[in-house]
Amino acid sequence: MIETLLFLAEANSEVESGFGLNLNILETNLINLTLLVGILIYFGKPLLTNILIERRSKIAEQIQAVEQKQKQAELTLAEEQKKLAEAKETAAKIRSEAETNAQKAKEIILAQGEKEVERLKEMAGKDLSSEQEKAIAQLRERVVALALESAKSRMDNILNDEAQRKLIDSSIAKLGG
């Protein structure tokens, strides 16, 4: 490999334009570059170290803050889950009570409905009875009227003037004499 580098260096000296390796330390500023890198490392190391230490501490603080927030969030989540469970229990109790109350109200309404039906039946029966009585009374009046008319017409046919005189004479004879 060194041979390859030397070959490239010789080729560079022969041809001024093109690619080649310049091994002249003074022309390439290799010493200047080495000094510059050394100074940067010597003076920059503490500065870079301080910057990295500060960055590391900030990152550690941020990680601790995030972990603390995570723990707080977990505690809050546990509390909220507990509250949710309590709310579900309360909702279940309220629903159960509501169903019980609804069943009781249903039974009360059905009982009241049955009482109302019985009352309406009674009233209908009483109304029917009074209507029947009225109808029977009207029928009786009509029957009596028809019977009286029938009796009157028979009487008119049976009791003519001659029959009336005989009846009157027999009644007088029985009374007086």
C-alpha positions as CSV (number, residue, x, y, z in Angstrom):
1,M,0.0,0.0,0.0
2,I,2.8,2.4,0.7
3,E,4.1,1.6,-2.7
4,T,0.8,2.7,-4.2
5,L,1.0,6.0,-2.3
6,L,4.5,6.7,-3.5
7,F,3.5,5.9,-7.0
8,L,0.6,8.4,-6.8
9,A,3.0,11.0,-5.3
10,E,5.5,10.6,-8.2
11,A,2.7,10.7,-10.7
12,N,1.5,13.9,-9.1
13,S,4.9,15.6,-9.5
14,E,5.1,14.6,-13.2
15,V,1.6,15.9,-14.0
16,E,0.6,19.1,-12.4
17,S,-3.0,18.8,-13.1
18,G,-4.9,15.8,-11.9
19,F,-5.1,13.7,-8.8
20,G,-2.2,13.0,-6.6
21,L,-0.9,13.0,-3.0
22,N,1.3,15.8,-1.8
23,L,3.6,14.6,0.9
24,N,5.3,18.0,1.5
25,I,4.3,18.8,5.1
26,L,4.9,22.5,4.8
27,E,2.8,22.9,1.6
28,T,-0.1,20.9,2.9
29,N,-0.3,22.7,6.3
30,L,-0.4,19.4,8.1
31,I,1.4,21.0,11.1
32,N,-1.1,23.8,11.2
33,L,-4.0,21.4,11.1
34,T,-2.5,19.2,13.7
35,L,-1.9,22.2,16.0
36,L,-5.4,23.4,15.4
37,V,-7.0,20.0,16.2
38,G,-4.8,19.8,19.3
39,I,-5.8,23.2,20.6
40,L,-9.4,22.5,19.9
41,I,-9.2,19.3,21.8
42,Y,-7.2,20.9,24.7
43,F,-9.5,23.9,25.1
44,G,-12.7,22.5,23.7
45,K,-12.8,19.3,25.8
46,P,-13.7,21.0,29.1
47,L,-16.3,23.2,27.3
48,L,-17.7,20.3,25.4
49,T,-17.6,18.1,28.6
50,N,-19.5,20.8,30.5
51,I,-22.1,21.2,27.7
52,L,-22.6,17.4,27.6
53,I,-22.8,17.2,31.4
54,E,-25.4,19.9,31.5
55,R,-27.4,18.3,28.7
56,R,-27.2,14.9,30.5
57,S,-28.5,16.5,33.7
58,K,-31.3,18.3,31.9
59,I,-32.3,15.0,30.2
60,A,-32.1,13.2,33.5
61,E,-34.3,15.9,35.1
62,Q,-36.8,15.7,32.2
63,I,-36.9,11.9,32.5
64,Q,-37.5,12.2,36.3
65,A,-40.2,14.8,35.6
66,V,-41.8,12.5,33.0
67,E,-41.6,9.5,35.4
68,Q,-43.2,11.6,38.2
69,K,-45.9,12.7,35.8
70,Q,-46.5,9.1,34.8
71,K,-46.8,8.0,38.4
72,Q,-49.2,10.9,39.1
73,A,-51.2,10.0,35.9
74,E,-51.3,6.3,37.1
75,L,-52.6,7.5,40.5
76,T,-55.1,9.7,38.9
77,L,-56.2,6.9,36.6
78,A,-56.6,4.6,39.6
79,E,-58.7,7.2,41.4
80,E,-60.8,7.8,38.3
81,Q,-61.3,4.1,37.7
82,K,-62.4,3.8,41.4
83,K,-64.8,6.7,40.9
84,L,-66.1,5.1,37.7
85,A,-66.7,1.8,39.5
86,E,-68.5,3.7,42.3
87,A,-70.6,5.6,39.7
88,K,-71.4,2.3,38.0
89,E,-72.5,0.8,41.4
90,T,-74.6,3.9,42.1
91,A,-76.1,3.8,38.6
92,A,-77.0,0.1,39.1
93,K,-78.6,0.8,42.5
94,I,-80.6,3.7,41.0
95,R,-81.6,1.5,38.1
96,S,-82.7,-1.2,40.5
97,E,-84.6,1.2,42.6
98,A,-86.2,2.7,39.5
99,E,-87.3,-0.7,38.3
100,T,-88.7,-1.6,41.7
101,N,-90.5,1.7,41.9
102,A,-91.8,1.2,38.3
103,Q,-93.0,-2.2,39.2
104,K,-94.8,-0.9,42.3
105,A,-96.3,2.0,40.3
106,K,-97.4,-0.5,37.7
107,E,-99.1,-2.7,40.3
108,I,-100.8,0.3,41.9
109,I,-102.0,1.5,38.5
110,L,-103.3,-1.9,37.6
111,A,-105.1,-2.2,41.0
112,Q,-106.6,1.2,40.5
113,G,-107.6,0.3,37.0
114,E,-109.3,-2.9,38.3
115,K,-111.1,-0.9,40.9
116,E,-112.2,1.6,38.3
117,V,-113.4,-1.2,36.1
118,E,-115.3,-2.8,39.0
119,R,-116.8,0.6,39.8
120,L,-117.8,1.2,36.2
121,K,-119.4,-2.3,36.1
122,E,-121.3,-1.5,39.2
123,M,-122.5,1.8,37.8
124,A,-123.4,0.1,34.5
125,G,-125.2,-2.6,36.5
126,K,-127.1,0.0,38.5
127,D,-127.8,2.1,35.4
128,L,-129.0,-1.1,33.7
129,S,-131.1,-2.0,36.7
130,S,-132.7,1.4,36.9
131,E,-133.3,1.4,33.1
132,Q,-134.8,-2.0,33.4
133,E,-137.0,-0.8,36.3
134,K,-138.0,2.2,34.2
135,A,-138.8,0.0,31.2
136,I,-140.7,-2.4,33.4
137,A,-142.7,0.5,35.0
138,Q,-143.5,1.9,31.6
139,L,-144.5,-1.5,30.4
140,R,-146.7,-1.9,33.4
141,E,-148.3,1.5,32.8
142,R,-148.9,0.5,29.2
143,V,-150.3,-2.9,30.1
144,V,-152.6,-1.3,32.7
145,A,-153.7,1.3,30.1
146,L,-154.3,-1.4,27.5
147,A,-156.1,-3.5,30.1
148,L,-158.3,-0.5,31.1
149,E,-159.1,0.2,27.4
150,S,-159.8,-3.4,26.8
151,A,-162.0,-3.6,29.9
152,K,-163.8,-0.4,29.0
153,S,-164.4,-1.5,25.4
154,R,-165.7,-4.9,26.7
155,M,-167.8,-3.1,29.3
156,D,-169.2,-0.9,26.6
157,N,-170.1,-4.0,24.6
158,I,-171.3,-6.0,27.5
159,L,-173.0,-3.3,29.4
160,N,-175.5,-1.7,27.0
161,D,-178.5,0.2,28.3
162,E,-180.6,-2.9,29.0
163,A,-177.7,-4.7,30.8
164,Q,-177.0,-1.6,32.9
165,R,-180.7,-1.3,34.0
166,K,-180.7,-5.0,35.0
167,L,-177.5,-4.6,36.9
168,I,-178.7,-1.4,38.7
169,D,-182.1,-3.1,39.6
170,S,-180.4,-6.2,40.9
171,S,-178.0,-4.1,43.0
172,I,-180.9,-2.1,44.4
173,A,-182.8,-5.2,45.2
174,K,-179.9,-6.7,47.0
175,L,-179.4,-3.5,49.0
176,G,-182.9,-2.7,49.9
177,G,-185.1,-5.3,49.4
